[in-house]
């Protein structure tokens, strides 16, 4: 007697929109892949690649810091939110740290998305937990430990 196949339930990947205000970042496909690797199912995420002036303004407005920063996360709950990546800062850090630009971007996208999920690094215990998650996710994407 033939049996019916049970339809497989597939995990809906997060929706990741990529906005570019400057050039030089990795491809949209890679940015999405990295964000989805760190995000929960059904999350809606926007990645925005910006220059130093926009990063400086956002960092000033929301963190009261008067300089551009590599990544800012703006969570809206349940893993949803915006991640703003500053290309000039990321490129400079990659050069100074002797890292491939692509690897540094992957790390910061994962880092930013984990912030959307509520992870933080303000306390030592929380930082260690977040770093372990980052290392595991990055390893699954083919990257080494960004902290070594």
N, C-alpha and C positions, 0 to 999 in steps of 0.2 A: 504494500500500500504506500503510495507516494506521500511524502510529508511536505508541508509548506515550510519554506524558509522563514525564519523569524527575521524581520528587518533589524539590521544592526543600528543601534543608537550611536550616533557619532557626536563627539564633543564639538559644539559650535565654537569655532575660534573667535577670539576677540576681534572687534572691528578696530583697525588702526588706520587713522588718516595721517598723512604726512604733508606738512606745509613747509615750504622753503622760502626764507627771506634772503638767503645768501647761498652761494655755490660752494662745492667742495666736499660735502658730506657723502657718505656711501649711498648706494642706490636705495630707492624706496623699497624694493623687494627685501633687501637685507635689513633695513631698519624695521620693517614690519615683522620679519621673522624673529628678530631679537626681542622685540616688544611682546610678541605673542608667546614666546618661550617663557616669559616671566609673568604673564598676566593670567588672571582667572578666566574661565570660559564666560562668554557673554559680556565681557567688558567693552566699553567704548573708550578708546584712547586717541588723543591727538598728539603727535610728535611735531614740534615746530623747531626748525633749524634757523637760528637768528645770528645776527652780528653783535658785536660788542655794545653798541649804543642801546639796542633793545634789551639785551641781557642786563646791562647796568641799570636801566630804568626799572625793570621788573624786580631786580634784586633790591633796589632802593625802596620801591613802593611796598614790597611785601616782606622784606627781611631787614630793612633799614641799613643795608650795606651799600656803600657807594662805589662799587666796582662790579665789572661783569663776572659771572661765575659759570662754571662748566655746565651744570644742570640744575634746573628748578622743577619741582613737581607741584601740581595743583590738583589734589584729590577731590572728587565729587562723591565718594562713597562706592562701596562694592567693587573696588578696583578700577572705577571709571575716573578719568581726569585727563589733564594736559601735562605733557613733559616738554620743557623748553630746553633745547641744547644749544650752547653758544659755540659755533664753529671755530672762531679764532682762538678762543681759550682752549678748546679741546685739541686743536692742532698744535698749539704751543706746548701744552702739557705732554702730548705724545712725543714730540721732539725732545723735550727736556728729560723725559723718563726713558727714552730709548725704546718706545713701544710703537708698534704699527698703528697707524691712524685707525684702521678698521677695528683692531682689537680694543682700542681705547673707546671708540664709539660704542661697540657692543657692550662693554662694561658699563658705560654711563647710561645707555638705554635701559639695560637690565636694572641698574641701580635706581633710576628714576621711576620705573614701573613698580619696583618693589615698594617704593615710598607710596605710590598710589594704593597699594595693598595694605598700607598701615605699618610697614616695617620702618624702623628708625635706627639711628646710630648715636643717639644722644648719650646713652649710658653704655658702659663697657660691655655688659652682658648682651644688650640689644645689638650693639655693633658686631659682636662676635657671631651672633645668630644671623644677622643680615649678610655678613661676609661669607659665611658658610653657604647660604642660599645662592649668593652671587656666583661663588666658585662652582657650585654644582650645576647651575644653569649654564654658565659659560663653558664648562667642560662638555656639556651635552651639545653645545653649538660648535665644538671643535677649538675652543680657545683655552689657553693656560690660565693659571692662577694670576689674577691681576695684582695681587698683593705680594708676590714673591719677586 
